[in-house]
């Protein structure tokens, strides 16, 4: 079960880094990975794209809730899919095979088997930062590349696609973000990142914006 919690924290880090999710990283090497020569610099950041990202995150908050599914690879093991529900500003539920996590504000509980217990540090405060617009601004400030990739389709739905690369203590996180032009809502995020010295990829698909989702912190 500890391995599953490690994988859950790890597979969430890549896509949720776009929302400044503060999950602790899996154990890392003494020196964090360094960006390769020729990596993107601030000169590659288009302010108009940053503004589009800011407006898209605001559109999510305005909807009040959403569901998402995260599929990941890497981390040195098979990673089960993660199903997620979020209610703004700070309520989150995540499920993967054999593990369920519920976060409300600064408190997070995890269920592995029969009972609920306080979550380990790798999943602490799972919901509190995710919906915070200040955290979004902090994330956007770390962008080292932001550009439009033009029109595309996700599952047959017309979207505008963007490249957004951000830099944190683990290295460079490279993401493609697909936004529905009519609503400004994110449809998909595809991310490649370094976590604990290992390369990982993830795909986060969003749906059910505005759904009547109820999330309460379970009792121990």
NUFIDREN-604510 format. One record per residue (C-alpha): residue number from 1; residue in one letter; x, y, z. Coordinates in pm, 1 decimal, padded with zeros to 6 digits. Each point is the difference from the previous one (the first is absolute). Layout:
<atoms>
{k=NUM r=a c1=X c2=Y c3=Z}
...
</atoms>
This chain:
<atoms>
{k=1 r=x c1=00000.0 c2=00000.0 c3=00000.0}
{k=2 r=x c1=00289.6 c2=00237.9 c3=00067.7}
{k=3 r=x c1=00106.6 c2=-00050.1 c3=-00361.7}
{k=4 r=x c1=-00347.2 c2=00100.6 c3=-00115.7}
{k=5 r=x c1=00014.1 c2=00319.2 c3=00206.4}
{k=6 r=x c1=00343.1 c2=00074.8 c3=-00147.7}
{k=7 r=x c1=-00137.5 c2=-00050.2 c3=-00351.1}
{k=8 r=x c1=-00312.2 c2=00205.0 c3=00073.7}
{k=9 r=x c1=00207.0 c2=00294.8 c3=00124.4}
{k=10 r=x c1=00239.2 c2=-00035.4 c3=-00290.4}
{k=11 r=x c1=-00250.4 c2=-00024.7 c3=-00281.9}
{k=12 r=x c1=-00189.4 c2=00301.0 c3=00136.4}
{k=13 r=x c1=00308.7 c2=00218.4 c3=00012.5}
{k=14 r=x c1=00043.3 c2=00049.1 c3=-00373.9}
{k=15 r=x c1=-00346.3 c2=00124.7 c3=-00103.6}
{k=16 r=x c1=-00077.8 c2=00167.6 c3=00330.3}
{k=17 r=x c1=00326.0 c2=00192.7 c3=-00007.4}
{k=18 r=x c1=-00190.8 c2=00222.4 c3=-00240.5}
{k=19 r=x c1=-00219.6 c2=00097.0 c3=00291.9}
{k=20 r=x c1=00283.4 c2=00028.7 c3=00251.3}
{k=21 r=x c1=-00105.4 c2=-00315.7 c3=00182.3}
{k=22 r=x c1=00250.4 c2=-00039.4 c3=00282.7}
{k=23 r=x c1=00022.8 c2=-00378.3 c3=00023.8}
{k=24 r=x c1=00339.2 c2=-00108.2 c3=00125.7}
{k=25 r=x c1=00223.6 c2=-00156.0 c3=-00259.9}
{k=26 r=x c1=00097.4 c2=-00367.8 c3=00010.1}
{k=27 r=x c1=00351.0 c2=-00055.2 c3=00140.8}
{k=28 r=x c1=00242.4 c2=00180.0 c3=-00231.1}
{k=29 r=x c1=00368.0 c2=-00012.6 c3=-00073.3}
{k=30 r=x c1=00229.3 c2=00237.6 c3=00186.5}
{k=31 r=x c1=00014.5 c2=00234.9 c3=-00298.9}
{k=32 r=x c1=-00321.4 c2=00089.6 c3=-00186.5}
{k=33 r=x c1=-00003.1 c2=-00058.6 c3=-00376.5}
{k=34 r=x c1=00138.9 c2=00290.8 c3=-00199.0}
{k=35 r=x c1=-00155.7 c2=00140.8 c3=-00313.5}
{k=36 r=x c1=00170.9 c2=-00111.9 c3=-00319.1}
{k=37 r=x c1=00209.0 c2=00250.3 c3=-00198.0}
{k=38 r=x c1=-00221.7 c2=00213.6 c3=-00219.9}
{k=39 r=x c1=-00303.5 c2=-00033.7 c3=00229.2}
{k=40 r=x c1=-00267.3 c2=00265.2 c3=-00028.3}
{k=41 r=x c1=00053.2 c2=00335.4 c3=00169.1}
{k=42 r=x c1=-00227.1 c2=00285.2 c3=00103.6}
{k=43 r=x c1=00040.5 c2=00141.3 c3=-00352.1}
{k=44 r=x c1=-00224.1 c2=-00285.4 c3=-00115.5}
{k=45 r=x c1=-00291.7 c2=00109.3 c3=00220.0}
{k=46 r=x c1=-00288.9 c2=00163.3 c3=-00189.8}
{k=47 r=x c1=-00190.6 c2=00228.7 c3=00242.2}
{k=48 r=x c1=-00321.2 c2=-00057.3 c3=-00197.3}
{k=49 r=x c1=00023.7 c2=-00374.7 c3=00063.9}
{k=50 r=x c1=00063.1 c2=00057.4 c3=00370.7}
{k=51 r=x c1=-00313.3 c2=00215.8 c3=00008.0}
{k=52 r=x c1=-00194.5 c2=-00276.5 c3=-00177.3}
{k=53 r=x c1=00113.2 c2=-00249.2 c3=00266.5}
{k=54 r=x c1=-00098.9 c2=00241.1 c3=00277.0}
{k=55 r=x c1=-00347.4 c2=00045.1 c3=-00150.6}
{k=56 r=x c1=-00042.2 c2=-00374.1 c3=-00049.6}
{k=57 r=x c1=00076.0 c2=-00076.9 c3=00365.0}
{k=58 r=x c1=-00244.3 c2=00276.4 c3=00098.2}
{k=59 r=x c1=-00264.2 c2=-00161.2 c3=-00224.2}
{k=60 r=x c1=00052.4 c2=-00328.5 c3=00184.9}
{k=61 r=x c1=-00051.8 c2=00167.9 c3=00335.4}
{k=62 r=x c1=-00313.8 c2=00169.2 c3=-00128.3}
{k=63 r=x c1=-00149.5 c2=-00340.4 c3=-00086.8}
{k=64 r=x c1=00037.9 c2=-00105.2 c3=00363.8}
{k=65 r=x c1=00089.2 c2=-00364.9 c3=-00058.0}
{k=66 r=x c1=00132.6 c2=-00256.2 c3=-00244.9}
{k=67 r=x c1=00101.7 c2=-00360.9 c3=-00039.2}
{k=68 r=x c1=00323.8 c2=-00122.0 c3=-00156.4}
{k=69 r=x c1=00183.9 c2=-00319.2 c3=-00084.6}
{k=70 r=x c1=00378.2 c2=-00021.2 c3=00015.9}
{k=71 r=x c1=00198.3 c2=-00263.9 c3=-00187.9}
{k=72 r=x c1=00375.6 c2=-00010.5 c3=00057.8}
{k=73 r=x c1=00312.4 c2=-00190.4 c3=-00099.0}
{k=74 r=x c1=00347.8 c2=-00014.5 c3=00148.5}
{k=75 r=x c1=00097.7 c2=00013.9 c3=00368.9}
{k=76 r=x c1=00156.7 c2=-00343.0 c3=-00032.4}
{k=77 r=x c1=-00326.8 c2=-00193.6 c3=00031.5}
{k=78 r=x c1=-00341.0 c2=-00048.9 c3=-00156.2}
{k=79 r=x c1=-00219.7 c2=00294.9 c3=00100.6}
{k=80 r=x c1=-00374.8 c2=-00061.6 c3=00038.2}
{k=81 r=x c1=-00235.8 c2=00264.5 c3=-00134.6}
{k=82 r=x c1=-00114.7 c2=00261.4 c3=00251.0}
{k=83 r=x c1=-00358.4 c2=00128.1 c3=00008.4}
{k=84 r=x c1=-00036.8 c2=00342.3 c3=00155.6}
{k=85 r=x c1=-00283.5 c2=00230.5 c3=00109.3}
{k=86 r=x c1=00049.6 c2=00359.9 c3=00106.8}
{k=87 r=x c1=-00230.9 c2=00259.7 c3=00152.0}
{k=88 r=x c1=00137.5 c2=00351.5 c3=00024.9}
{k=89 r=x c1=00157.6 c2=00142.1 c3=00199.9}
{k=90 r=x c1=00158.7 c2=-00290.4 c3=00186.3}
{k=91 r=x c1=-00179.8 c2=-00335.4 c3=-00012.8}
{k=92 r=x c1=00157.6 c2=-00292.5 c3=-00183.8}
{k=93 r=x c1=-00062.6 c2=-00372.8 c3=-00029.9}
{k=94 r=x c1=00242.0 c2=-00235.4 c3=-00177.8}
{k=95 r=x c1=-00035.0 c2=-00371.5 c3=-00061.2}
{k=96 r=x c1=00230.7 c2=-00260.1 c3=-00144.6}
{k=97 r=x c1=00012.2 c2=-00375.3 c3=00039.1}
{k=98 r=x c1=-00012.6 c2=-00074.5 c3=00373.1}
{k=99 r=x c1=00047.3 c2=00360.6 c3=00114.7}
{k=100 r=x c1=-00236.3 c2=00293.2 c3=00059.5}
{k=101 r=x c1=00104.5 c2=00349.5 c3=00108.2}
{k=102 r=x c1=-00227.8 c2=00281.5 c3=00117.2}
{k=103 r=x c1=00126.2 c2=00351.5 c3=00065.8}
{k=104 r=x c1=-00197.8 c2=00287.6 c3=00149.6}
{k=105 r=x c1=00190.8 c2=00318.5 c3=00071.4}
{k=106 r=x c1=00321.7 c2=-00073.0 c3=00184.0}
{k=107 r=x c1=-00100.7 c2=-00354.6 c3=00096.9}
{k=108 r=x c1=00036.5 c2=-00314.2 c3=-00210.1}
{k=109 r=x c1=-00106.3 c2=-00356.2 c3=00082.2}
{k=110 r=x c1=00096.6 c2=-00321.1 c3=-00175.1}
{k=111 r=x c1=-00172.7 c2=-00337.7 c3=-00009.6}
{k=112 r=x c1=00197.0 c2=-00316.8 c3=-00070.1}
{k=113 r=x c1=-00214.8 c2=-00298.2 c3=00087.2}
{k=114 r=x c1=-00271.9 c2=00046.9 c3=00261.9}
{k=115 r=x c1=00071.5 c2=00318.7 c3=00195.8}
{k=116 r=x c1=00089.7 c2=00365.7 c3=-00055.3}
{k=117 r=x c1=00321.7 c2=00156.4 c3=00132.7}
{k=118 r=x c1=00181.6 c2=00333.9 c3=-00032.9}
{k=119 r=x c1=00186.1 c2=00015.5 c3=-00329.1}
{k=120 r=x c1=00381.2 c2=-00012.9 c3=-00011.3}
{k=121 r=x c1=00196.7 c2=00313.9 c3=-00080.1}
{k=122 r=x c1=00012.8 c2=-00087.3 c3=-00371.0}
{k=123 r=x c1=-00376.1 c2=00059.1 c3=-00020.6}
{k=124 r=x c1=-00048.5 c2=00257.3 c3=00275.5}
{k=125 r=x c1=-00234.9 c2=00291.6 c3=-00078.2}
{k=126 r=x c1=-00107.4 c2=-00160.9 c3=-00327.4}
{k=127 r=x c1=-00279.6 c2=00249.3 c3=-00058.2}
{k=128 r=x c1=00100.8 c2=00324.3 c3=00166.2}
{k=129 r=x c1=00246.2 c2=00131.5 c3=-00262.1}
{k=130 r=x c1=-00160.4 c2=-00140.7 c3=-00312.4}
{k=131 r=x c1=-00276.4 c2=00261.5 c3=-00020.3}
{k=132 r=x c1=00203.1 c2=00296.5 c3=00124.0}
{k=133 r=x c1=00038.8 c2=00267.9 c3=-00272.2}
{k=134 r=x c1=00313.2 c2=00129.1 c3=00175.8}
{k=135 r=x c1=00162.1 c2=-00339.3 c3=-00051.9}
{k=136 r=x c1=-00092.0 c2=00014.4 c3=-00368.3}
{k=137 r=x c1=00178.0 c2=00336.2 c3=-00026.1}
{k=138 r=x c1=00305.6 c2=-00146.9 c3=00172.3}
{k=139 r=x c1=00000.8 c2=-00285.3 c3=-00249.8}
{k=140 r=x c1=-00034.7 c2=00230.1 c3=-00301.3}
{k=141 r=x c1=00295.5 c2=00201.3 c3=00128.5}
{k=142 r=x c1=00218.9 c2=-00312.6 c3=-00042.8}
{k=143 r=x c1=-00082.5 c2=-00033.8 c3=-00370.6}
{k=144 r=x c1=00305.1 c2=-00029.1 c3=-00223.7}
{k=145 r=x c1=-00197.6 c2=-00059.6 c3=-00319.5}
{k=146 r=x c1=-00355.5 c2=00088.9 c3=-00098.1}
{k=147 r=x c1=-00122.2 c2=-00005.2 c3=-00359.0}
{k=148 r=x c1=-00301.4 c2=-00080.8 c3=-00213.7}
{k=149 r=x c1=00007.5 c2=-00325.7 c3=-00197.3}
{k=150 r=x c1=-00314.5 c2=00078.2 c3=-00198.5}
{k=151 r=x c1=-00333.1 c2=-00183.0 c3=-00046.9}
{k=152 r=x c1=-00028.9 c2=-00370.3 c3=00079.9}
{k=153 r=x c1=-00258.9 c2=-00259.0 c3=00103.3}
{k=154 r=x c1=-00036.1 c2=-00202.4 c3=00320.4}
{k=155 r=x c1=-00240.2 c2=-00293.5 c3=-00030.2}
{k=156 r=x c1=-00156.9 c2=00174.8 c3=-00298.7}
{k=157 r=x c1=-00047.5 c2=00329.4 c3=00187.2}
{k=158 r=x c1=00160.6 c2=00309.4 c3=-00160.9}
{k=159 r=x c1=00251.9 c2=00159.8 c3=00237.3}
{k=160 r=x c1=00279.7 c2=00254.2 c3=00001.3}
{k=161 r=x c1=00332.8 c2=-00154.2 c3=00101.0}
{k=162 r=x c1=00283.0 c2=00161.6 c3=00193.5}
{k=163 r=x c1=00348.2 c2=-00087.3 c3=00122.9}
{k=164 r=x c1=00072.6 c2=00099.1 c3=00359.3}
{k=165 r=x c1=00332.5 c2=-00093.9 c3=00157.7}
{k=166 r=x c1=00064.3 c2=00079.2 c3=00365.3}
{k=167 r=x c1=00304.7 c2=-00042.2 c3=00219.6}
{k=168 r=x c1=00007.5 c2=-00126.5 c3=00358.1}
{k=169 r=x c1=00248.1 c2=-00169.1 c3=00231.1}
{k=170 r=x c1=-00040.7 c2=-00328.2 c3=-00188.5}
{k=171 r=x c1=00085.2 c2=00153.3 c3=-00337.5}
{k=172 r=x c1=-00200.7 c2=00100.6 c3=-00305.2}
{k=173 r=x c1=-00362.3 c2=-00108.9 c3=-00034.4}
{k=174 r=x c1=-00116.3 c2=00009.7 c3=-00364.6}
{k=175 r=x c1=-00374.3 c2=00009.4 c3=-00057.0}
{k=176 r=x c1=-00243.5 c2=00023.0 c3=-00287.3}
{k=177 r=x c1=-00329.4 c2=00154.8 c3=00104.6}
{k=178 r=x c1=-00316.4 c2=-00033.2 c3=-00207.2}
{k=179 r=x c1=-00271.6 c2=00261.7 c3=00055.4}
{k=180 r=x c1=-00352.0 c2=00013.7 c3=-00143.1}
{k=181 r=x c1=-00016.8 c2=00344.3 c3=-00165.2}
{k=182 r=x c1=-00373.4 c2=00052.6 c3=00054.4}
{k=183 r=x c1=00020.8 c2=-00045.5 c3=00378.2}
{k=184 r=x c1=00366.9 c2=00055.4 c3=00085.8}
{k=185 r=x c1=-00004.2 c2=-00329.0 c3=00193.8}
{k=186 r=x c1=00288.3 c2=-00246.2 c3=-00000.1}
{k=187 r=x c1=-00080.9 c2=-00326.2 c3=-00175.8}
{k=188 r=x c1=00334.4 c2=-00177.3 c3=00042.5}
{k=189 r=x c1=00351.0 c2=00048.0 c3=00137.3}
{k=190 r=x c1=00289.1 c2=-00217.5 c3=-00120.3}
{k=191 r=x c1=00318.5 c2=00030.6 c3=00204.4}
{k=192 r=x c1=00356.6 c2=-00127.0 c3=-00008.0}
{k=193 r=x c1=00194.9 c2=00061.3 c3=00319.4}
{k=194 r=x c1=00290.8 c2=-00106.4 c3=00218.5}
{k=195 r=x c1=-00097.5 c2=-00146.5 c3=00338.4}
{k=196 r=x c1=00249.3 c2=-00149.1 c3=00239.1}
{k=197 r=x c1=00256.3 c2=-00014.9 c3=-00279.8}
{k=198 r=x c1=-00235.2 c2=-00201.2 c3=-00221.6}
{k=199 r=x c1=-00187.9 c2=00105.8 c3=-00310.9}
{k=200 r=x c1=-00377.6 c2=-00025.4 c3=00018.0}
{k=201 r=x c1=-00289.8 c2=00085.5 c3=-00226.9}
{k=202 r=x c1=-00362.5 c2=00062.9 c3=00080.9}
{k=203 r=x c1=-00325.7 c2=00081.6 c3=-00171.8}
{k=204 r=x c1=-00277.9 c2=00172.5 c3=00192.8}
{k=205 r=x c1=-00344.3 c2=00012.5 c3=-00163.9}
{k=206 r=x c1=-00265.8 c2=00232.9 c3=00145.6}
{k=207 r=x c1=-00376.4 c2=-00044.5 c3=-00015.1}
{k=208 r=x c1=-00323.8 c2=00063.1 c3=00192.4}
{k=209 r=x c1=00073.8 c2=00364.8 c3=00064.7}
{k=210 r=x c1=-00257.5 c2=00141.1 c3=00240.3}
{k=211 r=x c1=-00122.9 c2=-00344.1 c3=00111.5}
{k=212 r=x c1=-00177.6 c2=-00016.9 c3=00342.1}
{k=213 r=x c1=00287.7 c2=-00171.0 c3=00183.6}
{k=214 r=x c1=00002.1 c2=-00031.1 c3=00379.2}
{k=215 r=x c1=00324.8 c2=-00068.9 c3=00186.1}
{k=216 r=x c1=00023.9 c2=-00025.8 c3=00377.4}
{k=217 r=x c1=00294.7 c2=-00096.0 c3=00216.1}
{k=218 r=x c1=-00056.3 c2=-00355.6 c3=00130.0}
{k=219 r=x c1=00022.6 c2=-00083.4 c3=00367.2}
{k=220 r=x c1=00275.6 c2=-00223.1 c3=00137.1}
</atoms>
